[in-house]
């Protein structure tokens, strides 16, 4: 779900506007099966594989880190990953991704959010994935009076969840496009959407301490959207698993952490100081500084 507001809510500090999300790290039950899925169905490249771990992406930095653990399973009604979103550079590349899924007959749900074109699916272990491209020329998604309102470019209203015109999207494909080619190098993680136990509590952490700007917060919808630099959202936060949903058990597949990539060390240091001042535990890892939000979702802070 994509949102935009006319005036993002800011604190007296704000996260560096060039901040992006970098990598999503998942615990998986079968490394072999997950590698095959992300290669064949989504076109990810296998960057490396060592022991029970593998890094995948578009040929540059890893977008996805998979770690296999024994006897893992999927749990419902817990906090964690709702979906991670893969951002394609154009409608043509999204069409190629959707075409690949169509040929494989892999279930997915093409959706028109007006300001983005997207499709939703789950990987074989139940991790939610969104594939999308930007389409701001088609309209906007804003929050008005505690509700989400989508306006097309001509001013007419939409519910923001229309069926995607797949035929129109496929018209962007060229005759020599190969559906089985890997995803283009410009592909990146556009946003991550999390299940949290309480939306305002999560906003207080990601906005009040980390410094993301609030692009929209709806108590009616039980969701909030936050970002850096005015983007519609880098993080979605929802309480759709229920207020006070517990964190997943230790034998759960799913999110280990996602990374927040800062433009420089000074920008990172400012956030780390706020974390330390708030008394939030942190741990320096090989990936970066690991902290947990109040719902026990892992967040790694690092420089690009």
C-alpha positions as CSV (number, residue, x, y, z in Angstrom):
1,X,0.0,0.0,0.0
2,X,1.4,3.4,-1.0
3,X,0.7,6.7,0.6
4,X,1.6,10.3,0.3
5,X,0.7,13.4,2.4
6,X,1.1,17.0,1.6
7,X,3.2,17.8,4.7
8,X,5.1,14.9,6.3
9,X,5.2,14.9,10.1
10,X,8.7,15.7,11.3
11,X,10.5,15.8,14.6
12,X,13.1,18.5,15.4
13,X,15.4,16.0,13.7
14,X,14.9,14.0,10.6
15,X,16.7,11.1,9.1
16,X,19.0,11.9,6.2
17,X,16.9,12.3,3.0
18,X,19.1,10.0,1.0
19,X,18.4,7.1,3.4
20,X,17.3,3.9,1.7
21,X,16.5,0.3,2.6
22,X,19.1,-2.1,1.5
23,X,18.8,-5.8,2.3
24,X,16.2,-8.2,3.7
25,X,17.4,-11.1,5.7
26,X,15.2,-14.2,6.0
27,X,15.4,-17.4,8.0
28,X,14.3,-20.2,5.8
29,X,13.5,-23.9,6.2
30,X,15.0,-25.0,2.9
31,X,17.8,-23.0,1.3
32,X,17.8,-25.1,-1.8
33,X,14.1,-24.5,-2.5
34,X,14.2,-20.8,-1.7
35,X,17.2,-20.2,-4.0
36,X,15.4,-22.0,-6.8
37,X,12.2,-20.0,-6.3
38,X,13.9,-16.6,-6.2
39,X,16.0,-17.5,-9.3
40,X,13.3,-19.1,-11.4
41,X,10.2,-17.2,-10.4
42,X,11.6,-13.7,-9.6
43,X,14.8,-13.6,-11.7
44,X,17.2,-13.0,-8.8
45,X,20.9,-13.8,-9.3
46,X,22.7,-16.0,-6.8
47,X,25.6,-13.9,-5.7
48,X,27.2,-16.4,-3.4
49,X,26.4,-19.5,-1.3
50,X,28.3,-20.7,1.7
51,X,27.2,-23.4,4.2
52,X,23.6,-22.6,5.3
53,X,23.6,-19.0,3.9
54,X,23.2,-17.4,0.4
55,X,23.1,-13.9,-0.9
56,X,20.9,-13.0,-3.9
57,X,20.0,-9.8,-5.8
58,X,20.4,-8.0,-9.1
59,X,24.2,-8.4,-9.4
60,X,25.4,-5.7,-7.1
61,X,25.0,-5.6,-3.3
62,X,22.8,-8.4,-1.9
63,X,19.1,-7.6,-1.7
64,X,18.2,-10.8,0.0
65,X,20.1,-12.9,2.5
66,X,18.8,-16.4,3.2
67,X,19.8,-18.4,6.2
68,X,18.7,-22.0,6.6
69,X,17.9,-23.3,10.1
70,X,16.6,-26.8,11.0
71,X,13.0,-27.6,11.8
72,X,11.6,-24.1,11.0
73,X,7.9,-23.4,10.3
74,X,5.5,-20.5,9.5
75,X,3.5,-19.0,12.3
76,X,0.3,-16.8,12.0
77,X,-0.9,-14.1,14.3
78,X,2.6,-12.8,15.2
79,X,4.7,-9.7,14.4
80,X,7.2,-9.8,11.7
81,X,7.2,-9.4,7.9
82,X,4.0,-8.5,6.1
83,X,5.9,-8.1,2.8
84,X,9.1,-6.8,1.4
85,X,8.8,-4.8,-1.8
86,X,11.0,-5.2,-4.9
87,X,11.2,-1.9,-6.8
88,X,11.7,-2.2,-10.6
89,X,13.0,0.8,-12.6
90,X,10.2,0.8,-15.2
91,X,6.8,-0.6,-16.2
92,X,8.6,-2.6,-18.8
93,X,10.7,-4.4,-16.2
94,X,7.6,-5.0,-14.0
95,X,5.8,-6.4,-17.1
96,X,8.8,-8.8,-17.6
97,X,8.5,-9.9,-14.0
98,X,4.8,-10.4,-14.2
99,X,5.2,-12.2,-17.5
100,X,7.7,-14.6,-15.9
101,X,5.2,-15.4,-13.1
102,X,2.4,-15.9,-15.7
103,X,4.4,-18.4,-17.7
104,X,5.1,-20.3,-14.5
105,X,1.5,-20.1,-13.5
106,X,2.6,-18.8,-10.1
107,X,-0.3,-17.3,-8.1
108,X,0.0,-13.6,-7.7
109,X,-2.4,-10.6,-7.4
110,X,-1.8,-7.7,-9.8
111,X,-3.0,-4.5,-8.3
112,X,-3.2,-0.8,-9.4
113,X,-2.4,1.6,-6.5
114,X,-2.6,4.4,-9.1
115,X,0.7,6.0,-8.0
116,X,2.3,2.5,-8.3
117,X,1.7,-0.6,-10.3
118,X,2.2,-3.8,-8.4
119,X,1.6,-7.5,-7.9
120,X,1.6,-9.4,-4.6
121,X,2.7,-13.0,-4.0
122,X,4.1,-15.3,-1.3
123,X,7.3,-17.3,-1.6
124,X,7.1,-21.0,-1.0
125,X,7.6,-20.5,2.8
126,X,4.9,-17.8,3.1
127,X,7.0,-14.7,3.1
128,X,5.0,-11.9,1.5
129,X,6.5,-10.1,-1.6
130,X,5.4,-7.1,-3.5
131,X,6.8,-6.4,-7.0
132,X,6.2,-2.8,-8.1
133,X,7.2,0.2,-10.2
134,X,6.4,3.9,-9.6
135,X,3.6,5.6,-11.6
136,X,3.1,9.0,-9.9
137,X,1.9,10.5,-13.2
138,X,-1.3,8.4,-12.8
139,X,-2.3,10.0,-9.5
140,X,-1.6,10.2,-5.7
141,X,-2.5,8.4,-2.5
142,X,-3.1,10.7,0.4
143,X,-4.4,10.6,4.0
144,X,-7.4,12.8,4.7
145,X,-9.5,12.8,7.9
146,X,-7.8,9.6,9.2
147,X,-8.6,7.7,6.0
148,X,-6.7,6.8,2.8
149,X,-7.9,8.6,-0.4
150,X,-6.6,7.9,-3.9
151,X,-7.0,10.4,-6.7
152,X,-6.3,9.8,-10.3
153,X,-4.5,12.4,-12.3
154,X,-7.8,13.6,-13.7
155,X,-9.1,14.2,-10.1
156,X,-11.5,11.2,-10.0
157,X,-11.4,9.0,-7.0
158,X,-10.2,5.4,-6.7
159,X,-10.1,2.9,-3.9
160,X,-6.4,2.5,-4.6
161,X,-6.7,-1.2,-5.0
162,X,-8.0,-1.6,-8.5
163,X,-7.2,-4.7,-10.6
164,X,-4.1,-4.0,-12.6
165,X,-4.6,-3.7,-16.4
166,X,-2.2,-6.4,-17.2
167,X,-2.7,-6.1,-20.9
168,X,-1.7,-2.5,-20.8
169,X,1.3,-3.3,-18.7
170,X,2.4,-6.0,-21.1
171,X,2.3,-3.5,-24.0
172,X,5.5,-2.1,-22.6
173,X,7.4,-5.3,-23.4
174,X,9.6,-5.3,-26.5
175,X,9.7,-8.1,-29.1
176,X,13.2,-9.2,-28.0
177,X,12.5,-9.1,-24.3
178,X,13.4,-12.4,-22.6
179,X,11.2,-13.3,-19.6
180,X,13.8,-15.6,-18.1
181,X,16.6,-12.9,-18.0
182,X,17.7,-11.9,-14.5
183,X,16.3,-8.7,-13.0
184,X,18.0,-5.5,-14.1
185,X,20.8,-4.1,-11.9
186,X,18.8,-1.0,-11.0
187,X,16.3,-3.2,-9.1
188,X,16.3,-2.6,-5.3
189,X,14.3,-3.1,-2.1
190,X,11.8,-0.2,-2.3
191,X,10.1,-0.7,1.1
192,X,9.4,-3.2,3.8
193,X,6.0,-3.6,5.5
194,X,5.9,-4.9,9.0
195,X,3.4,-6.5,11.4
196,X,3.7,-4.7,14.7
197,X,1.9,-5.1,18.0
198,X,0.9,-1.4,18.3
199,X,1.1,1.1,15.5
200,X,1.7,4.2,17.6
201,X,4.4,2.5,19.6
202,X,6.1,1.6,16.3
203,X,5.8,5.1,15.0
204,X,7.3,6.4,18.2
205,X,10.3,4.2,17.6
206,X,10.8,4.7,13.8
207,X,9.8,8.3,13.8
208,X,10.6,9.5,17.3
209,X,14.0,7.8,17.6
210,X,15.2,6.6,14.2
211,X,14.0,9.8,12.6
212,X,11.8,8.7,9.6
213,X,9.1,11.2,8.6
214,X,5.5,10.2,9.0
215,X,3.8,10.2,5.7
216,X,0.5,8.9,7.1
217,X,-1.0,7.4,10.2
218,X,-4.6,6.1,10.3
219,X,-6.1,4.7,13.5
220,X,-9.1,3.6,11.5
221,X,-6.9,1.5,9.1
222,X,-4.5,0.5,11.9
223,X,-1.5,1.4,9.8
224,X,1.2,4.0,9.4
225,X,3.6,4.8,6.6
226,X,7.0,6.5,7.1
227,X,9.9,7.5,4.9
228,X,13.0,9.5,4.3
229,X,13.3,12.3,1.8
230,X,9.5,12.6,1.1
231,X,9.2,9.1,-0.5
232,X,5.7,7.7,-0.2
233,X,7.0,5.1,2.2
234,X,10.1,3.1,3.1
235,X,8.3,1.4,5.9
236,X,4.7,0.3,6.4
237,X,3.5,-0.5,9.9
238,X,0.3,-2.3,10.6
239,X,-1.5,-4.0,13.6
240,X,-3.5,-6.4,11.3
241,X,-2.3,-9.4,13.3
242,X,-4.1,-7.9,16.3
243,X,-3.1,-5.5,19.0
244,X,-0.3,-6.8,21.2
245,X,0.5,-9.6,18.8
246,X,3.4,-11.6,20.1
247,X,6.8,-11.9,18.3
248,X,7.4,-15.1,16.3
249,X,8.8,-18.1,18.2
250,X,12.5,-19.0,17.8
251,X,11.6,-21.7,15.3
252,X,9.8,-19.4,12.9
253,X,10.7,-18.8,9.3
254,X,10.6,-15.2,8.2
255,X,12.3,-11.9,8.9
256,X,15.6,-11.9,10.7
257,X,16.2,-8.2,10.0
258,X,16.1,-5.5,7.3
259,X,18.8,-2.9,6.7
260,X,18.5,0.9,6.8
261,X,21.3,2.3,4.6
262,X,22.6,5.7,5.5
263,X,24.3,8.1,3.0
264,X,27.3,8.7,5.3
265,X,28.8,7.9,8.7
266,X,27.7,11.2,10.3
267,X,24.0,10.5,9.4
268,X,24.3,7.0,11.0
269,X,26.1,8.4,14.1
270,X,23.2,10.8,14.8
271,X,20.7,8.0,14.9
272,X,23.0,5.7,17.0
273,X,23.3,8.5,19.5
274,X,19.5,8.8,19.8
275,X,19.3,5.0,20.2
276,X,21.9,5.1,23.0
277,X,20.3,8.1,24.7
278,X,17.0,6.2,24.7
279,X,18.6,3.2,26.4
280,X,17.7,0.8,23.5
281,X,20.1,-2.2,23.4
282,X,22.1,-2.6,20.3
283,X,24.7,-5.1,19.0
284,X,27.4,-4.5,16.5
285,X,27.3,-7.3,14.0
286,X,29.1,-8.1,10.7
287,X,26.0,-6.7,8.9
288,X,25.9,-3.5,10.9
289,X,24.4,-2.2,14.1
290,X,21.5,-4.5,15.1
291,X,18.6,-3.2,17.1
292,X,15.0,-4.4,17.6
293,X,11.9,-2.4,17.4
294,X,9.3,-2.7,20.2
295,X,7.7,-5.6,18.3
296,X,11.0,-7.4,18.1
297,X,11.5,-6.8,14.4
298,X,15.2,-6.8,13.6
299,X,16.7,-3.6,12.1
300,X,20.3,-3.2,11.0
301,X,21.7,0.3,10.6
302,X,24.7,0.7,8.3
303,X,26.3,3.1,5.8
304,X,25.9,2.5,2.1
